[in-house]
């Protein structure tokens, strides 16, 4: 208890072998499609990580899709190309914003 309020623990319950499997699968698919399916690889890893995360007793759920990310990915890639790489500095932030926007509590 903290200040009269019961605080549940936060934890992550994913396993190493499962994670390695997703990374290997994502890498194979990305290489075989010459990078076109990289958004799919990211979404699968995000889903695994977020769905195995519990914050104060509430499990998180990732609702994003590869198709949803792909549209943004093309737009971000074009902006990076047009700005001769300058927009690339914002890609990490844009990707995190998209990830958080598609994360909810179960």
C-alpha positions in Angstrom: 0.0 0.0 0.0 1.1 3.5 -0.8 -0.6 6.4 0.8 -3.7 4.2 1.5 -3.9 3.1 -2.1 -3.1 -0.4 -3.1 -0.5 -0.4 -5.9 -0.2 -3.5 -8.1 3.2 -4.6 -9.3 4.4 -4.0 -12.9 6.2 -6.8 -14.7 7.1 -8.2 -18.1 6.4 -11.9 -18.7 7.8 -12.6 -22.1 10.5 -15.2 -22.7 13.8 -15.1 -24.4 13.2 -17.9 -26.9 9.9 -16.5 -28.0 11.6 -13.1 -28.5 14.4 -14.6 -30.5 11.9 -16.5 -32.7 10.1 -13.3 -33.5 13.4 -11.5 -34.3 14.5 -14.3 -36.6 11.2 -14.5 -38.4 11.0 -10.8 -38.8 14.6 -10.7 -40.2 13.9 -13.5 -42.6 10.7 -11.9 -43.9 12.4 -8.4 -44.2 15.3 -9.8 -46.1 13.2 -12.0 -48.4 10.9 -9.0 -49.3 13.9 -6.5 -49.7 12.6 -4.5 -46.7 9.1 -4.0 -47.9 7.7 -6.1 -45.0 9.8 -4.4 -42.4 6.7 -2.6 -40.9 5.2 -6.1 -40.4 8.4 -7.2 -38.5 8.1 -4.1 -36.3 4.5 -4.7 -35.6 5.0 -8.3 -34.6 7.8 -7.4 -32.2 5.8 -4.5 -30.7 2.8 -6.7 -30.3 4.8 -9.4 -28.5 6.6 -6.9 -26.2 3.5 -4.8 -25.3 1.2 -7.8 -24.9 3.6 -9.3 -22.4 3.8 -6.1 -20.3 1.7 -5.5 -17.1 1.6 -2.0 -15.6 0.2 -1.7 -12.0 -1.7 -4.9 -12.5 -3.2 -4.0 -15.9 -2.0 -5.8 -19.0 -1.2 -3.7 -22.0 -2.6 -4.6 -25.5 -1.1 -3.5 -28.8 -3.8 -2.8 -31.5 -1.6 -1.6 -34.4 -1.5 -3.4 -37.7 1.2 -3.7 -40.3 -1.1 -2.1 -42.9 -1.7 0.8 -40.6 2.1 1.3 -40.1 2.9 0.8 -43.8 1.0 4.0 -44.9 2.9 6.0 -42.3 6.2 4.2 -43.3 5.8 5.2 -46.9 5.0 8.9 -46.0 8.0 9.0 -43.5 10.3 7.4 -46.1 9.3 10.0 -48.7 9.8 12.9 -46.3 13.2 11.6 -45.4 14.1 11.3 -49.1 12.8 14.8 -49.9 14.6 16.4 -47.0 17.9 14.6 -47.9 17.7 12.6 -44.6 16.9 15.4 -42.2 13.4 14.1 -41.5 15.1 10.8 -40.4 15.9 12.4 -37.1 12.2 12.6 -36.3 11.4 8.9 -37.3 12.1 7.5 -33.9 9.7 10.0 -32.3 7.0 9.4 -35.0 7.3 5.6 -34.6 7.0 5.9 -30.8 4.0 8.1 -31.1 2.4 5.6 -33.5 3.2 2.7 -31.1 1.7 4.5 -28.0 -1.4 5.6 -30.0 -2.0 1.9 -30.7 -1.5 0.7 -27.1 -4.3 0.3 -24.7 -5.1 -1.5 -21.4 -7.0 -4.8 -21.8 
